[in-house]
């Protein structure tokens, strides 16, 4: 992209025009994320008002999923629908994008916990009751956050503002490759687990 910018023009105005997203794309992001924020807020309000989250571990995990997805929509609008500022604020902005990925991966693993809980409750109901899965609910609630932190904390270290492209963030290529491998392995674990539950 840098070569394309140099071939067309090197003026600041041209750079700004190339790097800024189109108005329709920004609007579309606001619409999609806005729908997610509203729907998650409404359903969370219903669950909290009726105190349904206290009825079972499943309902508690669903409420946690709603909270995480709500913040994920908000953080996307903050970090991925506008350009990074310049200077130290830009560096802080780029590093704080790791919070968004922390929320995204927490959402993925929380959904995985819901799958585990349903698998044990439906396929092994006696084991579900004997081992008091509900009384061990803290593990189901906290494991997504712990796993997500271990996967994403290094995003805050390897990410920095791009000095060549205005308003863009960049990550070290070698470390980014390692990050992508870990990110791929995360999804491989989720897919394998889901396949296992379906086969059983």
BELBELWO-V417614 format. One record per residue. N is the residue number from 1. OMEGA is omega in radians with two decimals (* if undefined). D_CENTER is the distance of its C-alpha to the mean C-alpha in Angstrom with 2 decimals. Layout:
n->N omega->OMEGA d_center->D_CENTER
n->N omega->OMEGA d_center->D_CENTER
This chain:
n->1 omega->3.13 d_center->26.36
n->2 omega->3.13 d_center->28.31
n->3 omega->3.11 d_center->31.43
n->4 omega->3.12 d_center->31.14
n->5 omega->-3.12 d_center->30.95
n->6 omega->-3.12 d_center->34.02
n->7 omega->-3.10 d_center->35.93
n->8 omega->-3.10 d_center->35.59
n->9 omega->3.12 d_center->36.04
n->10 omega->-3.14 d_center->35.34
n->11 omega->3.13 d_center->35.82
n->12 omega->-3.13 d_center->33.13
n->13 omega->3.13 d_center->33.35
n->14 omega->3.11 d_center->32.70
n->15 omega->-3.14 d_center->29.71
n->16 omega->-3.12 d_center->28.21
n->17 omega->-3.10 d_center->28.94
n->18 omega->-3.00 d_center->27.33
n->19 omega->3.14 d_center->24.11
n->20 omega->3.11 d_center->23.42
n->21 omega->3.10 d_center->21.63
n->22 omega->-3.10 d_center->23.89
n->23 omega->-3.12 d_center->24.28
n->24 omega->3.13 d_center->23.65
n->25 omega->3.09 d_center->20.25
n->26 omega->3.13 d_center->19.23
n->27 omega->3.13 d_center->20.77
n->28 omega->3.10 d_center->19.03
n->29 omega->3.12 d_center->15.56
n->30 omega->-3.12 d_center->16.90
n->31 omega->-3.10 d_center->18.33
n->32 omega->3.13 d_center->15.40
n->33 omega->3.10 d_center->13.00
n->34 omega->3.08 d_center->16.13
n->35 omega->3.11 d_center->16.78
n->36 omega->3.13 d_center->13.42
n->37 omega->-3.11 d_center->14.16
n->38 omega->-3.09 d_center->17.72
n->39 omega->3.11 d_center->17.32
n->40 omega->3.13 d_center->14.90
n->41 omega->-3.11 d_center->17.34
n->42 omega->-3.11 d_center->20.34
n->43 omega->3.08 d_center->19.43
n->44 omega->3.11 d_center->18.40
n->45 omega->3.12 d_center->21.73
n->46 omega->-3.14 d_center->23.63
n->47 omega->-3.11 d_center->22.34
n->48 omega->-3.12 d_center->23.12
n->49 omega->-3.13 d_center->26.45
n->50 omega->-3.11 d_center->27.66
n->51 omega->-3.12 d_center->26.36
n->52 omega->-3.10 d_center->25.22
n->53 omega->3.14 d_center->22.54
n->54 omega->-3.03 d_center->25.60
n->55 omega->-3.11 d_center->27.08
n->56 omega->3.08 d_center->25.15
n->57 omega->3.13 d_center->22.33
n->58 omega->-3.13 d_center->20.79
n->59 omega->3.10 d_center->20.86
n->60 omega->3.11 d_center->19.36
n->61 omega->3.10 d_center->16.35
n->62 omega->3.10 d_center->16.04
n->63 omega->3.10 d_center->16.24
n->64 omega->3.09 d_center->13.55
n->65 omega->3.13 d_center->11.29
n->66 omega->3.13 d_center->12.51
n->67 omega->-3.10 d_center->11.94
n->68 omega->3.14 d_center->8.28
n->69 omega->3.09 d_center->7.84
n->70 omega->3.13 d_center->10.43
n->71 omega->3.09 d_center->8.99
n->72 omega->3.10 d_center->5.82
n->73 omega->3.13 d_center->8.82
n->74 omega->-3.10 d_center->10.85
n->75 omega->3.09 d_center->8.95
n->76 omega->3.12 d_center->8.72
n->77 omega->-3.12 d_center->12.43
n->78 omega->-2.96 d_center->13.15
n->79 omega->-3.05 d_center->11.90
n->80 omega->3.09 d_center->12.09
n->81 omega->3.08 d_center->14.97
n->82 omega->-3.12 d_center->17.50
n->83 omega->3.09 d_center->19.11
n->84 omega->3.09 d_center->19.00
n->85 omega->-3.12 d_center->22.20
n->86 omega->3.07 d_center->24.91
n->87 omega->-3.10 d_center->26.13
n->88 omega->3.10 d_center->24.62
n->89 omega->3.11 d_center->22.40
n->90 omega->3.10 d_center->20.86
n->91 omega->3.11 d_center->20.29
n->92 omega->3.13 d_center->18.66
n->93 omega->-3.12 d_center->16.47
n->94 omega->-3.13 d_center->15.32
n->95 omega->3.14 d_center->14.78
n->96 omega->3.05 d_center->12.80
n->97 omega->3.10 d_center->10.13
n->98 omega->3.10 d_center->9.12
n->99 omega->3.12 d_center->8.11
n->100 omega->-3.13 d_center->5.34
n->101 omega->3.03 d_center->4.24
n->102 omega->3.14 d_center->5.57
n->103 omega->-3.13 d_center->3.98
n->104 omega->-3.10 d_center->1.17
n->105 omega->3.02 d_center->4.71
n->106 omega->3.10 d_center->6.48
n->107 omega->-3.14 d_center->6.23
n->108 omega->-3.10 d_center->7.56
n->109 omega->3.06 d_center->10.10
n->110 omega->3.05 d_center->11.08
n->111 omega->3.08 d_center->11.99
n->112 omega->3.09 d_center->13.84
n->113 omega->3.08 d_center->15.66
n->114 omega->3.11 d_center->16.74
n->115 omega->3.10 d_center->18.11
n->116 omega->-3.09 d_center->19.95
n->117 omega->3.13 d_center->21.36
n->118 omega->-3.14 d_center->22.64
n->119 omega->-3.12 d_center->24.03
n->120 omega->-3.08 d_center->26.01
n->121 omega->-3.07 d_center->27.18
n->122 omega->-3.06 d_center->28.38
n->123 omega->-3.13 d_center->29.65
n->124 omega->-3.08 d_center->30.89
n->125 omega->3.13 d_center->31.78
n->126 omega->3.09 d_center->34.50
n->127 omega->3.13 d_center->32.33
n->128 omega->-3.12 d_center->29.73
n->129 omega->-3.11 d_center->32.52
n->130 omega->-3.07 d_center->34.36
n->131 omega->3.08 d_center->31.54
n->132 omega->-3.13 d_center->30.42
n->133 omega->-3.11 d_center->26.76
n->134 omega->-3.14 d_center->26.29
n->135 omega->3.09 d_center->27.83
n->136 omega->-3.05 d_center->25.33
n->137 omega->-3.14 d_center->22.40
n->138 omega->3.12 d_center->21.23
n->139 omega->3.14 d_center->20.18
n->140 omega->-3.12 d_center->18.01
n->141 omega->-3.01 d_center->16.41
n->142 omega->-3.08 d_center->15.95
n->143 omega->3.10 d_center->15.25
n->144 omega->-3.13 d_center->11.50
n->145 omega->-3.13 d_center->11.27
n->146 omega->-3.13 d_center->13.87
n->147 omega->-3.14 d_center->12.55
n->148 omega->3.12 d_center->9.11
n->149 omega->-3.13 d_center->11.34
n->150 omega->-3.12 d_center->13.75
n->151 omega->-2.94 d_center->11.54
n->152 omega->-3.02 d_center->9.92
n->153 omega->-3.10 d_center->12.85
n->154 omega->3.05 d_center->14.81
n->155 omega->-3.14 d_center->12.63
n->156 omega->-3.11 d_center->14.39
n->157 omega->-3.01 d_center->17.63
n->158 omega->-3.07 d_center->17.74
n->159 omega->3.12 d_center->16.40
n->160 omega->3.12 d_center->19.16
n->161 omega->3.13 d_center->20.58
n->162 omega->-3.11 d_center->22.48
n->163 omega->-3.09 d_center->26.13
n->164 omega->-3.11 d_center->27.27
n->165 omega->-3.07 d_center->25.03
n->166 omega->3.05 d_center->24.85
n->167 omega->-3.11 d_center->21.52
n->168 omega->3.07 d_center->19.52
n->169 omega->-3.09 d_center->17.57
n->170 omega->3.08 d_center->18.45
n->171 omega->3.09 d_center->17.84
n->172 omega->-3.00 d_center->20.72
n->173 omega->-3.12 d_center->21.41
n->174 omega->3.14 d_center->22.39
n->175 omega->3.12 d_center->19.55
n->176 omega->3.09 d_center->17.11
n->177 omega->3.10 d_center->18.83
n->178 omega->3.12 d_center->18.44
n->179 omega->-3.13 d_center->14.70
n->180 omega->3.10 d_center->14.54
n->181 omega->3.12 d_center->16.87
n->182 omega->3.13 d_center->14.83
n->183 omega->3.11 d_center->11.71
n->184 omega->3.13 d_center->14.29
n->185 omega->3.10 d_center->15.84
n->186 omega->-3.14 d_center->12.79
n->187 omega->3.09 d_center->12.82
n->188 omega->3.10 d_center->16.59
n->189 omega->-3.12 d_center->16.61
n->190 omega->-3.12 d_center->14.73
n->191 omega->-3.14 d_center->17.07
n->192 omega->3.13 d_center->20.06
n->193 omega->3.13 d_center->19.56
n->194 omega->3.12 d_center->19.26
n->195 omega->3.13 d_center->22.35
n->196 omega->-3.13 d_center->24.18
n->197 omega->-3.14 d_center->23.77
n->198 omega->3.12 d_center->25.00
n->199 omega->3.14 d_center->27.95
n->200 omega->* d_center->29.01
